[in-house]
Amino acid sequence: MATRLSVNSDFQEKSTSVKRKSDLKRKAWLAVFAASALFWVLVALVIWRFWG
């Protein structure tokens, strides 16, 4: 009895596509967090200028 293993040719392509999407999603969340932090730093500086 012989067993044959076969691997889908598009398996590697799918795995890199999922990795790319997760990297993109991580970078998008990082950009949102950075923009939010920058916004609040600017708000704090404006308030400090008015009342400082």
GROMACS elastic network, one bead per residue, 0.5 to 0.9 nm:
[ bonds ]
;  ai    aj funct       b0    kb
    7    10     6  0.85682   500
    7    11     6  0.73308   500
    8    11     6  0.53450   500
    8    12     6  0.83695   500
    9    12     6  0.71570   500
    9    13     6  0.80877   500
   10    13     6  0.51162   500
   10    14     6  0.62363   500
   10    15     6  0.87344   500
   11    14     6  0.52804   500
   11    15     6  0.63396   500
   11    16     6  0.88350   500
   12    15     6  0.51752   500
   12    16     6  0.62958   500
   12    17     6  0.85688   500
   13    16     6  0.53480   500
   13    17     6  0.61449   500
   13    18     6  0.87575   500
   14    18     6  0.62359   500
   14    19     6  0.86101   500
   15    18     6  0.52405   500
   15    19     6  0.62416   500
   15    20     6  0.86288   500
   16    20     6  0.60033   500
   16    21     6  0.85616   500
   17    20     6  0.50485   500
   17    21     6  0.62288   500
   17    22     6  0.86672   500
   18    21     6  0.51103   500
   18    22     6  0.62143   500
   18    23     6  0.85745   500
   19    22     6  0.51514   500
   19    23     6  0.60881   500
   19    24     6  0.85136   500
   20    23     6  0.50591   500
   20    24     6  0.60542   500
   20    25     6  0.85155   500
   21    24     6  0.50289   500
   21    25     6  0.60593   500
   21    26     6  0.85480   500
   22    26     6  0.60762   500
   22    27     6  0.85335   500
   23    26     6  0.50839   500
   23    27     6  0.61363   500
   23    28     6  0.85255   500
   24    27     6  0.50867   500
   24    28     6  0.60503   500
   24    29     6  0.86590   500
   25    28     6  0.50244   500
   25    29     6  0.62630   500
   25    30     6  0.85612   500
   26    29     6  0.52430   500
   26    30     6  0.61404   500
   26    31     6  0.86180   500
   27    31     6  0.60846   500
   27    32     6  0.86027   500
   28    31     6  0.50762   500
   28    32     6  0.62383   500
   28    33     6  0.86445   500
   29    32     6  0.50133   500
   29    33     6  0.61153   500
   29    34     6  0.85256   500
   30    33     6  0.50826   500
   30    34     6  0.60569   500
   30    35     6  0.85237   500
   31    34     6  0.50491   500
   31    35     6  0.60174   500
   31    36     6  0.84557   500
   32    35     6  0.51986   500
   32    36     6  0.61094   500
   32    37     6  0.85980   500
   33    36     6  0.51163   500
   33    37     6  0.61264   500
   33    38     6  0.85887   500
   34    37     6  0.50948   500
   34    38     6  0.60986   500
   34    39     6  0.85348   500
   35    38     6  0.50913   500
   35    39     6  0.60958   500
   35    40     6  0.87260   500
   36    39     6  0.50548   500
   36    40     6  0.63225   500
   36    41     6  0.86436   500
   37    40     6  0.52696   500
   37    41     6  0.61823   500
   37    42     6  0.86540   500
   38    41     6  0.50849   500
   38    42     6  0.62000   500
   38    43     6  0.86351   500
   39    42     6  0.51838   500
   39    43     6  0.62348   500
   39    44     6  0.86919   500
   40    44     6  0.60734   500
   40    45     6  0.85276   500
   41    44     6  0.50818   500
   41    45     6  0.61979   500
   41    46     6  0.86922   500
   42    45     6  0.50315   500
   42    46     6  0.61917   500
   42    47     6  0.86293   500
   43    46     6  0.51675   500
   43    47     6  0.62204   500
   43    48     6  0.85293   500
   44    47     6  0.51631   500
   44    48     6  0.60248   500
   44    49     6  0.85564   500
   45    49     6  0.60930   500
   45    50     6  0.87142   500
   46    49     6  0.50716   500
   46    50     6  0.63680   500
   46    51     6  0.87500   500
   47    50     6  0.51968   500
   47    51     6  0.61491   500
   47    52     6  0.77664   500
   48    51     6  0.53053   500
   49    52     6  0.51652   500
